[in-house]
Amino acid sequence: MDISAAQYLQLAAPPEHLRARLAIEVTEHSFLPSVDEILGDWVATIAAPAFKLIRQKEGEKPAFCSIGSGVGLDALAAIEILNAREIGITDVHDDVVAVAAANIRANLRDADRVTLHAGSGDLLQPLAAVQPRYDLIYENLPNIPIDAAADLAQARLSSGHMPPRAEYIPELLRRNLLALHYVALLQARNFLRPGGSTLSLIGGRIPLAVFQEMGKLAGYRAEIFTYGWKIQTDPDEIISGHIVQQRNGLGPYHFYRAKRLAEVFADVTLADSGQRALEIERRLVPDQLTPEQALLARQRGETIGHTVVALRAFPLCE
């Protein structure tokens, strides 16, 4: 894939640390960037703007880690926007991590300025041997059902090369498909520098209060850092999956018509979106679509979207 760095990351000037044109390789296990539909792309639409806001408010973050890095665009965004120089990446499959690491190195103007640690496996555990510490740990993990704690490792690792583990998942989080995000927060405590934080990007198909409660349950002070929306990628598959899960007693979940989301968020700036999140959520209540309604609207040719939460979490002192 050939991507304009300035266009993809919405930079006001040519990139300082990245090549102007990003040459991105992918594998069969990679989740492809939505470069042809930017409003459906997590990194371009949600992560990069959040990184810019962090840089504006707090300055650079020299040490950055991405859990579930995919093709590596999130790490490249952090290098450019946050001036990150120590990078950690993990993902489920060996081939995904190898390609992501190659993508990162190949698309830097000066590859020697970045120290890269990469590993495949269980969330942050592939980096445990190195014992790195990060200023910001980022994750955009999938929302998946966990029917029993013993199934967690298998669900997290589709290759199944780790033994099952018995991690307790609070019922509220299990019911709302937040198990991976919760376990990532638990693991992140051992990989953060003093003053470090996590940034979790999560589809907002459930009430905002649940995300903040997740942070509390994991031992963090959590805040809605930014609140936005994106077009639902793979809508037939994803919406149908939520129909099944809701019928199985999970959720409930909701979607929206993309046109309505655009209208509601038209006067919302990135900087105030987190503080206004609850107000926006209340405003959107009459427009919520059940998964069944969303699928019917999709079949009529309407574009379906969902809200997105960037959850910032800071560990509480023990």
N, C-alpha and C positions, 0 to 999 in steps of 0.2 A: 504494500500500500504506500502511496505517495501522498503526503499530507503537508500543507503549508503550516508551519509552526505558528506564524503570526495570526493566521486566520483561525486555526483550530483553537488556540489559546486566547484569542481576541486581545492581542498585544497591540499597544499603541505605537510601538517602534519595532524594528527588526530584533529578533531574539539575541540576547547577549551570550548565552551559554550553549544554546542549541543551534544546530544547523538550520538554515532557512527552510529547507525541504526535508521533512522527516521520512526516511525510508523504513517502513515498519513491516517486519516479517510476522507471520502468524502460523499457528499450528492447528491441527484439527480439534484440539482441546481448548483453544483460545476463544474467549467471547469477543466478537469482532466490534471494533469501534463503529459508531454510526456517523461516519464522516459525511455521508450524503444527506443525513437528516440530523443536523446538529442538536435540535431540540429533543432528540431521543438519546443523546450521548451523555453519559454520566460525567466523564472527565471534563469535557468542554463546557457543559451547561451547569454543572453543580460543583465539581471539585475545584476547577481552576478559579472560578469566582470566589469560592470560600478561601482558597489559598491567598488570593489578592487581598481579601479583607483582613486576614490574619497578618499579612506583611504590612498592611497599612496601619493596623492598630498596634502591633507588637514587634515589628521588625522581622528580620530573617530567622529562619529555623535551620541551623547548620546540619542537624542530624534528623533524618526523615526515614520512616519505614512504612511500607505498604504491605498489608496483608491481603493476599489474593490479587496480585499486581497485574495479572493478565498479560497483555503485550508490552507493558512497561510505560504506557503513556502517562499514568498518574505520577510515576517517579520522575519522568522527564519534565512534567509540569512543575513539580516541586523544585527541581534543580533550577529551572528558569525563574520561577516566581518567588520562591522562598530562599533562593540562593543556597540550597542544600548541597552539602559537599560530602557528607557521609550518608550513604543510602543502604537501606536493607529492603529486600523484596522476598516474599514467599508466595507460593501457590501450591495447588494440589499436585500437579503433574510435573515430572522431571523435565519433559520437553517444553512445557510452558515457561518454566523458570529459566531454562537455558536460552530460549529465544528472547525472553524479556531482557535478560542480562545483556545479550548481544545487541538488542535494539537500543538499550540505554547507552552502551559504549559507542556504538556506531553513529549515534546521532548527536554526540557532544562535539563542540568545537575543540575542546581540549579534554581528552579522556583522562588525562593524568590528574586533573583537579578533583576528581570524584573517587572516593573509596566505596566500593560496592561489595556488600555481603548478600549472597543469595542462597536459598535452599528450598527444597520441596518437602511438603508434609503438612503437619498439624499446626495450622495457624502460625504462631510465633516460634514454636518449638524448634524448627530447623536452624534458628539462629542462636539457640541456647549455648552451644559450644563456644561461640565467639564472645558471648556475654556483652553485646552492645547495649548502649543506652541512647535513647532518642528524645528529641525535643517534641516531636509530633509523630504519633502513630496513626496511620490512616487506614480505614477499611471500608469497602463497599461490597460486603459479602451477600450472598443470596439469602432470601427469606425462604426457609425450607421447613417442612414439618419434622418434628422429632417425636416419635411416638413413645420412645422409652429412652432413658439415659444411656443404656447399653448400646443403642443404635447410633449414638452421636458420632463416633469416629468413622463408622461406615458411611454415614450420610455426608460427613464433611469430606471424606476422602473416597471419591468414587472408584479409585483404583484398589481400594481395600487392602493396602499394604501395611496397615497398623492394626493392632489388636483393639477390640472394643474397650471403652473406658466408661466408668460409672460416674459421670458428672451430673450433679443435681441441677435441673432446670426448673425454676419457679413456674407454677402453672400458668400464671398470667402471660409469661413470655413464651412458653410452649404453645399456648393457644393462639398467640399472635405471630408465630413463626419467627421469633427473635432469638432462637437458641444460639446460633452462630455468633451473632453480635454480642450476646451476653458472655459467652465463653471467651471471645476475643478481648473483652474488657477485663475479665479475670486474669488472663495471661499477660495483658499489657502492663499491669502494675510492676512486674519484674523487669520491664524493658524501658521504663521511662526515666529520664533524668529528673533531678529535683526541679519542680516547676513545669515539667512536661505534661502533655495532655494527649488525648485521643480525639480523632475526628471520624465519626461514623456517618456514612451516607446511606440512608435507608428510605425505601419507598414508603410514603406516608399514607398507606391504605387503611390505617387504624388510627384511633385517637392519639393526639399529641401527648396526652398525659401518660400514656403507656411508655413512651420513650424515656421520659424523665424518671419514671418509676424504675425502669431498667437500670439506669445509671445509679440510682440509690441502692438498688438490690445488689449491685456489683461493687458497692463501696466508693462511689464517685459523687462529686457535685456535678450534675449534668445540666446543660442549658441548650435550648434550641438556638444554635448559632446563626444559621440561615434557614429560610423556609422558601421553597420555590416549587416549581412544577416541571414536568417533562412529558413528552409524548411516550406512551406505552410501547416499548419495543416488543416484537414478537407477540402482538396483542391476542391473536387467537389462542395461542398456546398458554400464555400467562393468565389471561382472563379465565379460560376454561379450567386451568389448574386451581384457581381460586374458587371457582364454582364447586369443584369436587371437595376442596378442603373445608369450605363453609358447610357443605352438606354433611361432612364428617364431624361437624361440631366445633370447628375452629373458627376464628374470626369473631364477629363479622367484618367484612372488608368492603371498601367502597372505591369507586373510580369516578371520573368526571369527563364530560365532554371537553376536549381541548380548547374549543372556542370559548367556553365559559371560564376556564382557568386563565386564559390570556386576558379576558376582560377584568377579572377580579384582581389579578396581579399587575395590571397595567400601571397603577400608581404606587406600587411597592418598590422601594429601593432595596438593594442587597443589604445595605448597612442597617436598615431598620426592620428587615423582614423577620429576624428572630424575635425581636421585641413585639412585633405585631402578629406573631404566628397564631396565637389563640383567637385574636380578633378575626383574622382571616378565616380560620377554621370555622368559627361560628357563622361567618358570612356565607360559607360554602355549603353549610348543612342542607339547605333546600335543594341543592344541585347534585347531591350524592346519588350515584348509581350503584345498585347492587351488582355483583358480578354478572348475574343473569341479564340485568338491564343493560349493562355495558356491552355484553356480547351481542345482544340484539341491535344496539345502536351501531356497533362496529359492522355488523352484517348489512345494515342499511347504508353503509358508506361513510359513517361519521368517524372522525378521528378521536380516539380515546386517550386520555392522559391521567396522571395521578400526581398528587403533591409529593414533595421530596423534603426530607429533614436532614440537615447537617447537624448532628448532635455532638457538641463539644463536651468532653468530660475530663475532670481533674480529680485525681485520687484524693480521698479524704485521709487525713493523718490517722495512723493506727495507734 
